[in-house]
Amino acid sequence: MKISIRHRYIKKIPVLEVVSEEAKNSTLPLVIYYHGWQSAKELSLTQARKLAKKGIRVILPDAMNHGERKTGPISPIPSVTFWSSIQYNIIEFAQLVRHFEKQELIEDGKIGVGGVSMGGITTCALLTQHPEIQTAACMMGTPAPQRYIERVMERSAEMDFFVPNDLPLLLSWVANYDLSKVPEKLAQRPVLFWHGTQDPKIPYEDMANFYQMIEGKPYAENSMFMTGESEGHLVKGAMMDVVAEFFEKELVK
């Protein structure tokens, strides 16, 4: 199967559209897949190709402050550029979906979202406000972003990095996108969570605690948590295959 990788701009958002060559003008399930912190859309191409081979149209956007949208150094204040990038992802999600809806290229409303690290946080945030998302995969992200902000502040104090006292207020919008506070928003949708036990950047325990809280609840009956024993902050090829098979099962078949 030949895979088409098309660089384009959708309302000035730089994206890569990854889809099988023979089906690039066909109506297909759509998956928007978000990259991680200080990464770029091109680094998600391996995952995108695996998804495209399953009969999915994959859109890889550059987050604000990343890739083609990198305009300068990140803020010296920890976490500010990070959360700004996530906020733009969330804002622009509906714009990307609308583009393909207007082109009538989304098959039966089949919309999926996924991402790694910062992209996984974006994915969980989107699930709180977008019931049109049918399925999702959060890879080494966190569904508890407010707790993550608390961790950043705690660590910054320990390392004597300056953080304004009103940082939680400046990031108060995050509360509306904290899946751990409204887990019922999973709404029985199939969601795959994966996290490595030795992740040094986003703690495994936050994901594990979240899943322990939702396990057995009716709204989470189609959620699945996979643990990467002794894995760090990296999604390997075998796990990318699992993600592709998951989206194939939930969106294509």
VEXGU-662988 format. One record per residue (C-alpha): x, y, z negated; residue in three letters. Coordinates in steps of 0.02 Angstrom, whole numbers, plus 50000, padded with zeros to 5 digits. Layout:
BEGIN
XYZALA/...
END
This chain:
BEGIN
500005000050000MET/500705016950051LYS/500495030449919ILE/500225048549969SER/501025061549854ILE/500395078749900ARG/501035094649819HIS/499685107849812ARG/498975122349714TYR/497215121649645ILE/496705139249593LYS/498575142949574LYS/498835127649462ILE/500295117649535PRO/499855099249545VAL/500365083149627LEU/498925073249702GLU/499365054749705VAL/498225042949800VAL/498315028649924SER/498635035150100GLU/497135026250175GLU/495935032850041ALA/496545050650019LYS/494975057850098ASN/493805045350016SER/492705046849863THR/493675039049719LEU/493765038949529PRO/494785053849469LEU/496105053449331VAL/496995069249272ILE/498615064449186TYR/499595076649079TYR/501475076749050HIS/502395079648887GLY/503275094148803TRP/504705101748903GLN/504365089449042SER/503545091949213ALA/502255083949326LYS/503575074649428GLU/504075064449276LEU/502345056449272SER/502475049949450LEU/502865032049400THR/501255031049300GLN/500295040049437ALA/500865027849572ARG/500315013149465LYS/498605021149444LEU/498445025649628ALA/498765007449676LYS/497205003049576LYS/496115013949687GLY/496155030049585ILE/496495048049637ARG/497755054849511VAL/498085073249478ILE/499685078149389LEU/499645096549337PRO/501115106749276ASP/500675113349104ALA/500915131949075MET/502735135749028ASN/503295119649114HIS/503915114449285GLY/503465127149417GLU/502615137549282ARG/504155139549173LYS/504475158149165THR/505805159649029GLY/506385152948862PRO/505135145948739ILE/504615156248588SER/505875156248445PRO/504415153148328ILE/504155134248316PRO/502585127248397SER/501935143348477VAL/502395139248658THR/501895121148627PHE/500115125348576TRP/499945138848708SER/500355125648839SER/499035113748769ILE/497745127648765GLN/498025131348949TYR/497855112748989ASN/496175112548902ILE/495585128648985ILE/496075122749159GLU/495375105149148PHE/493625110149202ALA/494345120249347GLN/495255105049414LEU/493725093849398VAL/492605106949480ARG/493755107749631HIS/493535089249667PHE/491685089749628GLU/491445103349758LYS/492415092849883GLN/491275078049839GLU/492795067149809LEU/492345060149637ILE/491485043349643GLU/489905042649536ASP/490595054949407GLY/492025043149363LYS/493235054849274ILE/494685049249166GLY/496015058549069VAL/497685053049003GLY/499365059348949GLY/500965056848852VAL/501515066248695SER/500895084148721MET/499815076848859GLY/499105064148736GLY/498655078348617ILE/497815087048765THR/496855071048802THR/496175069348625CYS/495715087748621ALA/494745086448784LEU/493735071848715LEU/492985083348583THR/492175095048710GLN/491965085748874HIS/490665071748874PRO/490885070249062GLU/492535061349031ILE/492135042849046GLN/493755035348987THR/495445041048920ALA/497185035548867ALA/498205044348733CYS/500005038948736MET/501045043948584MET/499995059448554GLY/498945063348401THR/497065064948374PRO/497455075348217ALA/498195091548284PRO/497865101848128GLN/498885089448027ARG/500255091048157TYR/500275110048134ILE/500435107347947GLU/501915095847977ARG/502765108948086VAL/502575121947950MET/503225110047817GLU/504735105247922ARG/505095123247969SER/505125128147785ALA/506325113747748GLU/507485118947890MET/507315137647854ASP/506545141748024PHE/505455157248023PHE/503595153848042VAL/502305167548014PRO/501185163847867ASN/499665166747976ASP/500175153548106LEU/498675142548060PRO/497545157648089LEU/498385161548255LEU/498065143448303LEU/496325142648227SER/495595137448395TRP/496395120448369VAL/495085116148236ALA/493765115148372ASN/494785101948463TYR/495295090648318ASP/494635073348361LEU/495035066848186SER/493725078948116LYS/492365073648239VAL/492795055548284PRO/490985052448331GLU/491375062348489LYS/492185046448554LEU/490375041848588ALA/490745023648632GLN/491875028848775ARG/493325017148815PRO/494885025548746VAL/496615017748737LEU/497795023948602PHE/499635018748599TRP/501035024048482HIS/502755017848437GLY/503115014248254THR/504825022848263GLN/504245038748351ASP/505335052948282PRO/504305067048359LYS/502475063248328ILE/502195052148176PRO/501475034948207TYR/500555035748041GLU/499375049448099ASP/498765038648242MET/498695023048133ALA/497715032147998ASN/496495038748128PHE/496175021548199TYR/495965014148026GLN/494625027447995MET/493655023748155ILE/493875004948166GLU/492214995848158GLY/491195011648185LYS/489875010448323PRO/490525026048411TYR/492255018148422ALA/491755000848479GLU/492625003248646ASN/494195011248576SER/495805001348570MET/497425004848474PHE/499044996748529MET/500614997848423THR/502354998348497GLY/503354989148366GLU/505044997748342SER/504675008848493GLU/505175027148494GLY/504525042148590HIS/504495033948761LEU/503195024748865VAL/504045010348956LYS/503575002749123GLY/502644987849050ALA/501534999448949MET/501215009949105MET/500554994049186ASP/499374991649038VAL/498745009549060VAL/498445006749246ALA/497504990549212GLU/496474999249078PHE/495905013049195PHE/495585000449333GLU/494454990249217LYS/493505005349153GLU/493385016549307LEU/493605005949462VAL/492784989049431LYS/
END
